[in-house]
Amino acid sequence: MSTTNTAPDPEALVALLDVIDNYPGAAALRARSIELLAAPPGAVIVDVGCGAGRAVAEMAEQGWDGLGIDLDEHMLTIARRRWPHCRFEKADAAELPLADHSVQGYRAEKVFHDIADPTAALTEAHRVLTPGGRIVLIGQDCSLVKSSVGIRFVGRGQVAGSGLGGVPRASSVESAWWCVELPC
């Protein structure tokens, strides 16, 4: 993802992510992000910055064809070990190994702020999405991403009670989401 941050200890990061992923607010946010994709059963959904792969596995459990993308080979190894029935590939958010208009949904959770060129990543999302496909960005400051690729924002909000530990937060990066839709 051309990130600006790298974890000094990947095992410690995975352990922390596991704790956070099990908070009720985190589970609700993942569920809401998948719901916002509004994709039909069997649709291909790409999860950029998939980390250890929990969201990809949850999408597969619900009948979608999830594909996890990450630059960190260590995280991908963990994801493949934990979720062997799911697909995971190493790739940069600005250079996805996908054909034009080949996915119905694009999801990124807490990763766009770490991408060196978020506009390039969003342009790439536009390339791989089918017309009418949706992009759901979670925990992002979407002012980082200029809407120069012909998208329209269709929603934004917060999941109640999704602050860390289930404690509601008035302005929480953990709970913010944005949903965008491509023109037909």
N, C-alpha and C positions, 0 to 999 in steps of 0.2 A: 504494500500500500504506500510505499515511499514515506514511511512514517518518520516523525521527528523524535519519537520516544522509543526506546528499546528497554526491555526488562532485563535487569542484571541477573536475575535468578528466575528462569522460566517456571521451575517447579513451585516456587513461592507465589508467583503470579497465578498459576493454575489453582493452587489451593485457595487463594483469596477469591478468585472468580467463582469457584465452587460454592463458597460460603455465601457470596452475594447472590448467585443464581438461585439459591434456595430461599431467599427472602420472599415473602408473599408478594410484595410490590414488584419485585423483579419478574416473578412468574406472570403476574398480571400484565406487566408491560410487554413481555414477549408475546403473550396471547393476543393482546390488543394490536401489536404490530403485525402479526400474522393475519388477524381479522381485517385490518385496514388494507391489506394487499388485495382483498376481494377477488382472489383468483379461483377459478373452477377446480374441482378435484382433478388430480393428475398434472396440473400445470407445473411448469418448470419455474422455480423460484431460486434466485441466487442470493446468498447471504455473504456479503462482502465484509471481511474482517471477522470471520466466523470463530476465531479462537479455538476453544476445545470442542466446539460443534453442537452444543446443547440445542440451540434454536433449529439447526438443520435436522436434528433427530426428531424434534417436536413436530416440525413440518411434515416429515416423512410419516410419522405416526398418524397424522391427520389426512393423509392421502395425497400430499403434494410431492413432486419430484424436486427435493431440495439439493442444491449444490453449494457447498461451503468453499469460500475463497479466502486465502490468507497468505501473507508473505512469510510467516514464521514457520519454518519446517518443523520445529519442535512442537508447536501447537497442533499442526496438521497430523503429526505422528500420534499425538494423544487423541485427537478427534477420531482418527481412523481406528485406533485401538478400542476406544469407548463405543463407537457407533459403526461397526464394520459393514452394516447394511446401507450406509449413506455414502455419498460421493463428496470428496474433498480434493481441491487442487490448489497448487501454489501459483499465485498470480498477483500482479499489481492491479489495483483498482482502476488505473488508467489504461490498462492493457489486458482486458479479460479474454480468456481463451474460448470465446463464444462467437457464433455466427450472428450476423445482423438480425435483429428482430426475432431472437430465438428464445427469449424468456418472457413470462407474463408478469413477473414480480421481481423487485430488487429491494433488498433489505440491508441496512447497515446500522449497527448498534454501537454507539460510542466509538466511532472510528474516524469520521470525517474531520474532526478537529486535529487528528494526527496525520492526515494526508498532506503531503507537500503541496499538491495542486488540486484542491477539491473541485475546482471547475472542470479540470480535465477528467476527473473521476465521474462527475455528473454527466459530462458529455459522452463518456463511454457507456454509462448506464442508459442514456438515451439511445445510443447505437444498438445495444443488445435487446432492448425492450420492444415488445410488439406494440403497435399503435393501441392506445387505451390502457397500456400496462401501467402499473403503479410503482412508485418509489416510496419507501417508508424509511425515514431517517430518524433514529432514536438517540436522544441525548446529545443533539448537535446544536451548535449555534449556526443556524442556517443562513445567517447574514454573511457567513464565510463563503457561501456558494451563490454566485450570481446566476440569475435565471436567464442565461444567455442561450439556452439550447431549446427554447420553445416549450417549456413546461409551464404548468399552472399549479399553484398550491391549492389543494382542495381541503386541507384541514390542518389544524395544529391543536395541541392540547397537552394535558397532563393526565396521568393515571392517579386517581386519588389514593393517598396512603402509600405511595411508592417511594418515599424517601428511604434511606437506609434503615433497616430494622423495622420497616413498616410504619415509621413515624412520618406523617405528612410533612411536606416541605413546601413552602409557598413558591419558591423559585428554585426548583431542583433540576440540575442537569440529568440526574438519573431518571426523571419522570417525564421529560419533555419529548414530544414526538411531532414529526411533520410528515404529511402525506402529500405527494405530488402525483399528478396524472399527465401523461403525454397526450398531445393532440392526436386525433385520428388522421 
